[in-house]
Structures are given as structure tokens and as C-alpha cells.
């Protein structure tokens, strides 16, 4: 049982990280006109969807998808704030806090 939980969590973690990497690379593609960033972006999404599929074999799809979406949204917001110097309002920060708390609640269910 522990091995299944560890394996599903590992696949989900890979899916989250590769999705965040691909999304963070999107501005660098310049509307898919730059080849190298476009290739990295596309490959990261391929790996992401494969890993997400593997995670969904081992855990409930609703839980896997909720954690994947929630954590991806939170990480992209943080990365955008740091790397692309995009600032968030207090309402956006409150929304991110709600997404994070909902994701954590789904993960513990």
C-alpha cells in the first residue's frame, strides 16, 4: 500500500513539475516562433500528460487532477511573480490561498 502511494505521488509530482516548466516556457516561445523553447515546452507537456496518466492509474482521477491543477496554479503564480516580475493583487493572493487550501483538503480526503 505504501509503495502504491509513493509511486502515485512520484508520478503526480513529475506531472506537476513538467506542466509548470512547460507553462513557464510559453512566454519564451514568442508565440511558437522560437524553435528551442517551443520544443522544450511541447516535450514538457508530453511528459506531463504521460506522468498524469500514470498517476491516475494508481489514484482517483478526481484527486489527482485537483492536486495537479491546484499545485500547478500556485507554482505558476509564484514563478511568474519571481521570474517574470508579475505582481498579484490582494484578491489574487486570497484566491491562491483558497486554491492551495482546497488542494490540500482534497489531498487529505
TORLODREN-477337 format. One record per atom (N, C-alpha, C): residue number from 1; atom name; x negated, z negated, y. Coordinates in steps of 0.2 Angstrom, whole numbers. Layout:
// TORLODREN-477337
NODE  NUM  CA  X  Z  Y
...
This chain:
// TORLODREN-477337
NODE  1  N  -4  0  -6
NODE  1  CA  0  0  0
NODE  1  C  -4  0  6
NODE  2  N  -9  -4  6
NODE  2  CA  -14  -5  12
NODE  2  C  -17  2  13
NODE  3  N  -19  5  8
NODE  3  CA  -23  12  8
NODE  3  C  -18  17  11
NODE  4  N  -12  17  9
NODE  4  CA  -7  22  12
NODE  4  C  -6  21  20
NODE  5  N  -6  14  22
NODE  5  CA  -5  13  29
NODE  5  C  -11  15  33
NODE  6  N  -17  13  30
NODE  6  CA  -23  15  33
NODE  6  C  -24  23  34
NODE  7  N  -22  27  28
NODE  7  CA  -23  34  28
NODE  7  C  -18  37  34
NODE  8  N  -12  34  34
NODE  8  CA  -7  37  38
NODE  8  C  -9  36  46
NODE  9  N  -12  30  47
NODE  9  CA  -14  28  53
NODE  9  C  -20  32  56
NODE  10  N  -24  34  51
NODE  10  CA  -30  38  52
NODE  10  C  -28  45  54
NODE  11  N  -23  48  50
NODE  11  CA  -21  54  52
NODE  11  C  -17  55  59
NODE  12  N  -13  49  60
NODE  12  CA  -10  49  66
NODE  12  C  -15  48  72
NODE  13  N  -20  44  71
NODE  13  CA  -25  43  76
NODE  13  C  -28  50  78
NODE  14  N  -30  54  73
NODE  14  CA  -33  61  74
NODE  14  C  -28  65  77
NODE  15  N  -22  65  75
NODE  15  CA  -17  69  79
NODE  15  C  -16  67  86
NODE  16  N  -16  61  88
NODE  16  CA  -16  59  95
NODE  16  C  -22  61  99
NODE  17  N  -28  60  96
NODE  17  CA  -34  62  100
NODE  17  C  -35  69  101
NODE  18  N  -33  73  96
NODE  18  CA  -34  80  97
NODE  18  C  -29  83  101
NODE  19  N  -23  80  101
NODE  19  CA  -17  83  106
NODE  19  C  -19  81  113
NODE  20  N  -22  75  114
NODE  20  CA  -24  73  121
NODE  20  C  -30  77  123
NODE  21  N  -35  79  119
NODE  21  CA  -40  83  120
NODE  21  C  -38  90  122
NODE  22  N  -33  93  118
NODE  22  CA  -30  100  120
NODE  22  C  -27  100  126
NODE  23  N  -23  95  128
NODE  23  CA  -19  94  134
NODE  23  C  -24  93  140
NODE  24  N  -29  89  139
NODE  24  CA  -34  88  144
NODE  24  C  -38  95  146
NODE  25  N  -38  99  141
NODE  25  CA  -42  105  142
NODE  25  C  -38  110  145
NODE  26  N  -31  110  145
NODE  26  CA  -27  115  148
NODE  26  C  -29  117  155
NODE  27  N  -30  113  160
NODE  27  CA  -32  115  167
NODE  27  C  -39  119  167
NODE  28  N  -43  117  162
NODE  28  CA  -50  121  162
NODE  28  C  -49  128  159
NODE  29  N  -43  130  156
NODE  29  CA  -42  137  153
NODE  29  C  -41  141  159
NODE  30  N  -39  139  165
NODE  30  CA  -37  143  170
NODE  30  C  -32  148  168
NODE  31  N  -26  146  166
NODE  31  CA  -21  150  164
NODE  31  C  -23  154  158
NODE  32  N  -27  152  153
NODE  32  CA  -29  155  147
NODE  32  C  -34  161  149
NODE  33  N  -37  161  155
NODE  33  CA  -41  167  157
NODE  33  C  -49  165  155
NODE  34  N  -50  159  153
NODE  34  CA  -57  157  152
NODE  34  C  -57  156  144
NODE  35  N  -62  160  141
NODE  35  CA  -61  160  133
NODE  35  C  -63  154  130
NODE  36  N  -69  151  132
NODE  36  CA  -71  145  128
NODE  36  C  -66  139  128
NODE  37  N  -64  137  134
NODE  37  CA  -59  132  135
NODE  37  C  -52  133  131
NODE  38  N  -50  140  131
NODE  38  CA  -44  142  128
NODE  38  C  -45  141  120
NODE  39  N  -51  143  118
NODE  39  CA  -52  142  111
NODE  39  C  -52  135  109
NODE  40  N  -55  130  112
NODE  40  CA  -56  123  111
NODE  40  C  -49  120  111
NODE  41  N  -45  122  116
NODE  41  CA  -38  120  117
NODE  41  C  -34  122  111
NODE  42  N  -34  128  109
NODE  42  CA  -30  131  104
NODE  42  C  -32  127  97
NODE  43  N  -38  127  96
NODE  43  CA  -41  123  90
NODE  43  C  -39  116  89
NODE  44  N  -39  113  95
NODE  44  CA  -37  106  95
NODE  44  C  -30  105  93
NODE  45  N  -25  110  96
NODE  45  CA  -18  109  94
NODE  45  C  -17  111  86
NODE  46  N  -21  115  84
NODE  46  CA  -20  117  77
NODE  46  C  -22  111  72
NODE  47  N  -28  107  74
NODE  47  CA  -30  101  71
NODE  47  C  -25  96  72
NODE  48  N  -22  95  78
NODE  48  CA  -17  90  79
NODE  48  C  -11  91  75
NODE  49  N  -8  97  75
NODE  49  CA  -2  98  71
NODE  49  C  -3  97  63
NODE  50  N  -9  99  61
NODE  50  CA  -11  98  54
NODE  50  C  -11  90  52
NODE  51  N  -15  87  57
NODE  51  CA  -15  79  56
NODE  51  C  -8  76  56
NODE  52  N  -4  78  61
NODE  52  CA  3  75  62
NODE  52  C  7  77  55
NODE  53  N  6  83  53
NODE  53  CA  9  84  46
NODE  53  C  7  80  41
NODE  54  N  1  78  40
NODE  54  CA  -2  74  35
NODE  54  C  1  67  36
NODE  55  N  1  65  43
NODE  55  CA  3  58  44
NODE  55  C  11  57  42
NODE  56  N  15  62  43
NODE  56  CA  22  62  42
NODE  56  C  23  62  34
NODE  57  N  18  64  30
NODE  57  CA  19  64  23
NODE  57  C  19  56  21
NODE  58  N  16  52  24
NODE  58  CA  14  45  22
NODE  58  C  18  40  26
NODE  59  N  22  42  32
NODE  59  CA  26  38  36
NODE  59  C  32  41  38
NODE  60  N  37  37  40
NODE  60  CA  43  40  43
NODE  60  C  42  45  48
NODE  61  N  44  51  48
NODE  61  CA  43  56  54
NODE  61  C  45  53  61
NODE  62  N  51  49  61
NODE  62  CA  53  47  67
NODE  62  C  48  42  70
NODE  63  N  45  38  66
NODE  63  CA  40  33  69
NODE  63  C  34  37  71
NODE  64  N  31  41  66
NODE  64  CA  25  45  68
NODE  64  C  26  49  74
NODE  65  N  31  52  75
NODE  65  CA  32  56  81
NODE  65  C  33  52  87
NODE  66  N  36  46  87
NODE  66  CA  37  42  93
NODE  66  C  30  39  95
NODE  67  N  26  37  90
NODE  67  CA  20  34  92
NODE  67  C  15  40  94
NODE  68  N  15  46  91
NODE  68  CA  11  52  94
NODE  68  C  13  53  101
NODE  69  N  20  54  102
NODE  69  CA  22  56  109
NODE  69  C  20  51  114
NODE  70  N  22  44  112
NODE  70  CA  21  39  117
NODE  70  C  13  38  119
NODE  71  N  9  38  114
NODE  71  CA  2  36  115
NODE  71  C  -1  42  118
NODE  72  N  1  48  116
NODE  72  CA  -1  54  120
NODE  72  C  0  55  127
NODE  73  N  6  53  129
NODE  73  CA  8  52  136
NODE  73  C  4  47  140
NODE  74  N  4  42  137
NODE  74  CA  0  36  140
NODE  74  C  -8  38  141
NODE  75  N  -11  41  136
NODE  75  CA  -18  43  136
NODE  75  C  -19  49  141
NODE  76  N  -14  54  141
NODE  76  CA  -15  59  146
NODE  76  C  -14  57  153
NODE  77  N  -10  52  154
NODE  77  CA  -9  50  161
NODE  77  C  -15  46  163
NODE  78  N  -18  42  159
NODE  78  CA  -24  38  161
NODE  78  C  -30  43  162
NODE  79  N  -31  48  157
NODE  79  CA  -36  53  158
NODE  79  C  -35  57  164
NODE  80  N  -29  59  166
NODE  80  CA  -28  63  172
NODE  80  C  -30  59  178
NODE  81  N  -28  53  178
NODE  81  CA  -30  48  184
NODE  81  C  -37  48  185
NODE  82  N  -41  47  179
NODE  82  CA  -48  46  180
NODE  82  C  -52  53  181
NODE  83  N  -50  58  176
NODE  83  CA  -54  64  176
NODE  83  C  -52  69  181
NODE  84  N  -46  69  183
NODE  84  CA  -43  74  187
NODE  84  C  -41  71  194
NODE  85  N  -42  65  195
NODE  85  CA  -41  61  201
NODE  85  C  -33  62  203
NODE  86  N  -29  62  198
NODE  86  CA  -22  62  200
NODE  86  C  -19  55  200
NODE  87  N  -16  53  205
NODE  87  CA  -14  46  206
NODE  87  C  -6  46  204
NODE  88  N  -4  40  202
NODE  88  CA  3  39  200
NODE  88  C  6  34  204
NODE  89  N  12  35  205
NODE  89  CA  16  30  209
NODE  89  C  18  24  205
NODE  90  N  21  19  209
NODE  90  CA  23  13  205
NODE  90  C  28  14  200
NODE  91  N  33  19  202
NODE  91  CA  38  21  197
NODE  91  C  35  24  191
NODE  92  N  30  29  192
NODE  92  CA  27  32  186
NODE  92  C  23  27  182
NODE  93  N  20  22  185
NODE  93  CA  17  17  181
NODE  93  C  22  12  177
NODE  94  N  27  11  180
NODE  94  CA  33  7  177
NODE  94  C  35  11  171
NODE  95  N  36  18  172
NODE  95  CA  38  22  166
NODE  95  C  33  22  161
NODE  96  N  27  23  162
NODE  96  CA  22  22  157
NODE  96  C  22  16  153
NODE  97  N  23  10  157
NODE  97  CA  23  4  154
NODE  97  C  29  3  149
NODE  98  N  35  6  151
NODE  98  CA  40  6  146
NODE  98  C  39  11  140
NODE  99  N  36  16  141
NODE  99  CA  34  21  136
NODE  99  C  29  17  131
NODE  100  N  24  14  134
NODE  100  CA  20  10  129
NODE  100  C  23  4  126
NODE  101  N  27  1  129
NODE  101  CA  31  -5  126
NODE  101  C  36  -2  120
NODE  102  N  39  3  122
NODE  102  CA  43  6  117
NODE  102  C  40  9  111
NODE  103  N  34  12  112
NODE  103  CA  30  15  107
NODE  103  C  27  9  102
NODE  104  N  25  3  105
NODE  104  CA  23  -2  101
NODE  104  C  28  -5  97
NODE  105  N  34  -6  100
NODE  105  CA  40  -8  97
NODE  105  C  42  -4  91
NODE  106  N  42  3  92
NODE  106  CA  43  7  86
NODE  106  C  38  6  81
NODE  107  N  31  5  83
NODE  107  CA  26  5  78
NODE  107  C  27  -2  74
NODE  108  N  30  -7  76
NODE  108  CA  31  -13  73
NODE  108  C  37  -13  69
NODE  109  N  41  -9  70
NODE  109  CA  48  -8  66
NODE  109  C  47  -7  59
